[in-house]
Structures are given as C-alpha cells and as structure tokens.
Amino acid sequence: MKKILLASACLFALAAPASAADLAARPYTKAPVAMASVYNWTGFYIGANAGGGSSHNCWDTTSVLGAPVPVTAEGCHNATGAIVGGQIGYRWQSSNWVFGLEAQGDWADLKGSSTSSPAAFFPLVNNTKIDAIGLFTGQVGYAWNNVLWYVKGGAAVTHNKFSGTLGGVTLDTANETRWGGTVGTGIEFGFAPNWSVAVEYNHLFMGKHTDSFTFLGVNTRSDSIKQDVDMATVRLNYRFGGPIVAKY
C-alpha cells in the first residue's frame, strides 16, 4: 500500500509542471485607440458684428444748373465712423477645405467732409455720409480643426447721403444706393460647441457714380463721386447643428 501511494505521489509531481506548461497563454489585447474630437464647420449660422470703417470719396463737378461744364475736381475726403450689424450664412466642409455663402447687413455712421477747391465752389463744403452697408459674398477657407482662415468676395452695396453746406447751412443734397464689389479675409476661432468668434477685413470697390444735387427741387449741380470703403469688424457666430465629429 505504501508503495502504491509513493508511486502516485511521484506521478502527480511529474504531471503538474507539464499541465501548467500546457495551459494557453493569456491573449494580448491591444489598447483601444483614443478618439480625437474634430471641429466641423458645416451648417447654417447667424451672428452679429461690430467695428469701424473708412470711406474715401473724391468729387468732380460735371454740370452746374443743368448745363454741362468741363470736369472740375473739387477734392477728396475720408468718411469714418462705426459699423454694427449682423450676418447669416451657410458653410460646408470637405476635408480641411471650407466653402460658404453669406449675406451681411450693417448700420453705418461714416461721415466726412472737405472744402471744395477754389477752382470749383470754394468755400462750399462737400459732405459724405454712409448710413448702411450690405455684402453678399462667397467664401473659401482652410481649417485647422477649430481655427478657420478664409477669403471672401462678391457684391457690395452702400447707401449714401451727399450734401453741400456753406456756413453750416445746407445748400443742396443728393441721396443714392450704390452697388459695387468687395474682397475680404478673416480668421475665425471656434471656442465652444456651436460658437465662434472672428476678426474680418473687407475692401469695397464702389466705383464712380454721377449724382444730381437739388435745392427745393431745382438741380444745382451734378458731381461724379468716386468711392472706396475699408471696414474691419469683430464677429460672433452661432452655428446650428453638431459641431464635433469623432475621428480615429
């Protein structure tokens, strides 16, 4: 009996290491890949903007009391002031490229004046006021996650009020809505889900337009006025839709 027990113990001692060696190795599990949050600029947005602008206006007389005269330069002046308004648009993103369409409307208070040159109506003072600006543009941009740099271009419109004054008394006036073109650029930063802030600059090419000035319904003169506008604004946008997509 003792021999049987001793033999069994020896067999167990020999078999145990072999059994341990035959056990399957613990499988290796690869750590899960972390998901990166990528900002997506696609969607409709609406926002507000505020800033300032400067309009350069050059006046040339072309007629007096309805009679044509040789074109006579009256001088140039800058009309400067504040701008505030809003914008609405849509963007879509393909890889890092972002494309968009936007309409912007601003109340403006750009004012300036200069005394007419002696060859024209000295000491008449010519005054320019722009009280509204509109932009209708397309955009192309490149995004680095939540930072977007873009360029834009399209149509521009200004509403102008021109007048001639002498000793502070208004002698004649002219109003117009003028269409032109614009190019601009901006950089925008997405700082929270759906919210972004941008700094933008635009130059407006408004060209020349001949305006007829009147006093009590009588045509006093006509001036060809060349106009350009520079404007810089800070913009705050809210975009509708999910701003974040998961990317492995």
C-alpha positions as CSV (number, residue, x, y, z in Angstrom):
1,M,0.0,0.0,0.0
2,K,2.8,2.4,0.9
3,K,4.4,1.6,-2.5
4,I,1.2,2.5,-4.3
5,L,0.9,5.8,-2.5
6,L,4.5,6.7,-3.1
7,A,4.2,5.9,-6.8
8,S,1.0,8.0,-7.1
9,A,2.8,11.0,-5.5
10,C,5.7,10.8,-7.9
11,L,3.4,10.7,-10.9
12,F,1.5,13.7,-9.7
13,A,4.7,15.7,-9.1
14,L,5.8,14.9,-12.7
15,A,2.5,15.7,-14.3
16,A,1.8,19.0,-12.5
17,P,4.6,21.1,-14.3
18,A,3.6,19.6,-17.6
19,S,0.0,20.6,-17.1
20,A,1.0,24.1,-16.2
21,A,3.1,24.3,-19.3
22,D,0.2,23.1,-21.5
23,L,-2.1,26.0,-20.3
24,A,-2.9,28.5,-23.1
25,A,-1.1,31.8,-22.8
26,R,-3.2,34.9,-21.8
27,P,-4.3,36.6,-25.0
28,Y,-2.8,40.1,-25.8
29,T,-5.4,42.8,-26.0
30,K,-4.5,46.0,-27.9
31,A,-5.4,49.1,-26.1
32,P,-8.3,51.0,-27.7
33,V,-7.4,53.9,-30.0
34,A,-8.4,57.2,-28.5
35,M,-11.0,59.2,-30.5
36,A,-9.9,62.8,-31.5
37,S,-12.5,65.5,-31.4
38,V,-12.6,67.3,-34.8
39,Y,-14.4,70.6,-35.2
40,N,-16.8,70.6,-38.1
41,W,-17.7,73.9,-39.8
42,T,-20.6,72.6,-41.8
43,G,-24.0,74.2,-41.1
44,F,-26.2,77.3,-41.1
45,Y,-25.0,80.1,-38.9
46,I,-26.2,83.5,-37.8
47,G,-24.3,86.2,-35.9
48,A,-23.6,89.8,-35.1
49,N,-20.7,92.1,-36.0
50,A,-19.3,95.5,-34.9
51,G,-16.3,97.6,-35.9
52,G,-15.3,100.6,-37.9
53,G,-14.9,101.8,-41.4
54,S,-13.4,104.5,-43.6
55,S,-14.7,105.6,-47.0
56,H,-12.5,107.6,-49.4
57,N,-14.7,109.9,-51.6
58,C,-13.4,112.1,-54.5
59,W,-15.8,114.7,-56.0
60,D,-15.7,116.1,-59.6
61,T,-18.2,118.6,-60.9
62,T,-19.7,117.7,-64.3
63,S,-22.6,120.3,-64.6
64,V,-24.0,123.4,-63.0
65,L,-27.7,124.3,-63.0
66,G,-28.2,121.6,-65.6
67,A,-25.6,122.8,-68.0
68,P,-22.5,120.6,-68.7
69,V,-19.1,122.1,-67.6
70,P,-15.6,120.8,-68.0
71,V,-14.9,118.1,-65.4
72,T,-13.5,120.0,-62.4
73,A,-12.0,118.3,-59.3
74,E,-13.5,119.5,-56.0
75,G,-11.2,117.4,-53.8
76,C,-11.3,114.3,-51.7
77,H,-12.1,113.4,-48.1
78,N,-12.5,110.4,-45.9
79,A,-15.7,109.5,-44.1
80,T,-15.1,107.5,-41.0
81,G,-17.1,106.0,-38.1
82,A,-18.7,103.0,-36.6
83,I,-20.3,99.9,-38.1
84,V,-22.7,97.4,-36.4
85,G,-24.9,94.7,-37.9
86,G,-25.4,91.1,-38.5
87,Q,-24.8,88.2,-40.9
88,I,-26.3,84.9,-41.9
89,G,-24.8,82.2,-44.0
90,Y,-24.1,78.5,-44.7
91,R,-20.8,76.6,-44.8
92,W,-19.9,73.1,-45.8
93,Q,-16.6,71.4,-45.1
94,S,-14.7,68.9,-47.3
95,S,-11.6,67.6,-45.6
96,N,-9.8,70.8,-44.4
97,W,-11.4,73.0,-47.0
98,V,-14.5,75.1,-46.1
99,F,-16.8,76.7,-48.6
100,G,-19.7,79.1,-47.8
101,L,-22.2,81.7,-48.8
102,E,-23.1,84.8,-46.7
103,A,-25.3,87.9,-46.5
104,Q,-24.3,90.7,-44.2
105,G,-26.1,93.9,-43.4
106,D,-24.7,96.8,-41.3
107,W,-25.9,100.1,-40.0
108,A,-23.1,102.6,-40.5
109,D,-22.2,106.1,-39.4
110,L,-19.4,107.1,-41.7
111,K,-19.1,110.8,-42.0
112,G,-16.6,113.2,-43.6
113,S,-16.2,116.5,-45.4
114,S,-13.8,118.8,-47.3
115,T,-13.9,122.3,-48.6
116,S,-14.3,122.5,-52.4
117,S,-11.2,123.5,-54.3
118,P,-11.0,127.2,-55.4
119,A,-11.5,126.2,-59.0
120,A,-15.0,124.8,-58.2
121,F,-17.3,126.2,-55.5
122,F,-14.9,127.4,-52.8
123,P,-15.8,127.9,-49.9
124,L,-18.6,125.3,-50.3
125,V,-18.1,122.3,-48.0
126,N,-18.9,118.9,-49.5
127,N,-20.2,116.3,-47.1
128,T,-20.5,112.5,-47.3
129,K,-22.4,110.2,-45.0
130,I,-22.8,106.4,-45.5
131,D,-25.6,105.1,-43.3
132,A,-25.9,101.4,-44.5
133,I,-23.6,98.8,-46.0
134,G,-24.5,95.3,-47.4
135,L,-22.3,92.4,-48.5
136,F,-23.3,89.3,-50.5
137,T,-20.3,87.0,-50.7
138,G,-18.9,83.6,-51.4
139,Q,-16.2,82.1,-49.1
140,V,-13.3,79.7,-49.4
141,G,-11.3,78.7,-46.3
142,Y,-8.9,76.3,-44.8
143,A,-9.5,74.8,-41.3
144,W,-7.0,73.6,-38.7
145,N,-9.6,71.9,-36.5
146,N,-11.4,74.8,-34.8
147,V,-9.4,77.5,-36.4
148,L,-10.6,78.7,-39.9
149,W,-8.9,81.2,-42.2
150,Y,-10.9,82.3,-45.2
151,V,-11.1,84.7,-48.1
152,K,-14.4,86.1,-49.5
153,G,-15.6,88.1,-52.4
154,G,-18.8,89.2,-54.1
155,A,-21.2,92.2,-54.3
156,A,-21.4,95.2,-52.1
157,V,-24.0,98.0,-51.6
158,T,-23.8,101.3,-49.8
159,H,-26.5,103.9,-49.1
160,N,-25.0,107.5,-49.3
161,K,-26.2,110.9,-48.4
162,F,-24.2,113.8,-50.0
163,S,-24.7,117.5,-49.3
164,G,-23.1,120.9,-49.9
165,T,-23.1,123.3,-47.0
166,L,-22.0,126.9,-46.6
167,G,-21.5,128.3,-43.1
168,G,-23.3,125.3,-41.7
169,V,-26.4,125.9,-43.9
170,T,-27.3,123.1,-46.3
171,L,-27.4,124.3,-49.9
172,D,-28.0,121.1,-51.9
173,T,-28.4,117.4,-51.3
174,A,-28.2,114.1,-53.2
175,N,-29.0,110.5,-52.0
176,E,-28.1,107.3,-53.7
177,T,-27.9,103.5,-53.3
178,R,-24.7,102.3,-55.0
179,W,-23.6,98.8,-56.0
180,G,-20.1,97.6,-56.3
181,G,-17.8,94.7,-55.4
182,T,-15.9,93.5,-52.4
183,V,-13.0,91.3,-51.4
184,G,-12.0,90.4,-47.8
185,T,-10.4,87.9,-45.5
186,G,-10.9,86.8,-41.9
187,I,-9.8,84.3,-39.3
188,E,-12.3,82.5,-37.1
189,F,-11.9,80.6,-33.9
190,G,-14.4,78.0,-32.6
191,F,-14.3,78.5,-28.8
192,A,-17.3,76.4,-27.7
193,P,-19.8,74.0,-29.2
194,N,-21.6,75.9,-32.0
195,W,-20.0,79.3,-31.1
196,S,-17.2,81.0,-32.9
197,V,-15.6,84.5,-33.0
198,A,-13.8,86.1,-35.9
199,V,-11.9,89.2,-37.0
200,E,-12.6,90.2,-40.6
201,Y,-11.4,92.9,-43.1
202,N,-13.2,93.9,-46.3
203,H,-12.4,96.4,-49.1
204,L,-15.3,97.7,-51.1
205,F,-14.8,98.9,-54.7
206,M,-17.8,101.2,-55.2
207,G,-16.6,102.9,-58.4
208,K,-17.8,106.3,-59.8
209,H,-21.4,107.5,-59.9
210,T,-22.8,110.8,-61.1
211,D,-25.2,112.3,-58.6
212,S,-27.6,115.2,-59.2
213,F,-27.8,117.7,-56.3
214,T,-31.0,119.6,-55.8
215,F,-32.3,122.5,-53.6
216,L,-36.1,122.9,-53.3
217,G,-36.5,120.7,-56.3
218,V,-34.1,122.7,-58.5
219,N,-31.0,121.0,-59.9
220,T,-28.0,122.9,-58.7
221,R,-25.1,120.7,-59.9
222,S,-24.0,117.2,-60.8
223,D,-20.9,115.6,-59.3
224,S,-19.1,112.4,-60.3
225,I,-18.1,110.8,-57.0
226,K,-15.6,108.0,-56.7
227,Q,-15.9,105.9,-53.6
228,D,-14.0,103.1,-51.9
229,V,-14.7,101.7,-48.4
230,D,-12.5,99.8,-45.9
231,M,-14.1,98.1,-43.0
232,A,-12.9,95.9,-40.1
233,T,-15.2,94.1,-37.8
234,V,-15.3,91.6,-34.9
235,R,-17.9,88.9,-35.5
236,L,-19.7,86.4,-33.2
237,N,-21.5,83.5,-34.9
238,Y,-23.8,80.7,-33.7
239,R,-23.9,77.7,-35.9
240,F,-26.8,75.3,-36.0
241,G,-26.0,71.5,-35.9
242,G,-23.4,69.3,-34.2
243,P,-20.0,71.0,-34.1
244,I,-17.9,67.9,-33.2
245,V,-17.3,64.7,-35.1
246,A,-15.3,61.7,-33.8
247,K,-12.2,60.7,-35.8
248,Y,-9.9,57.7,-35.1
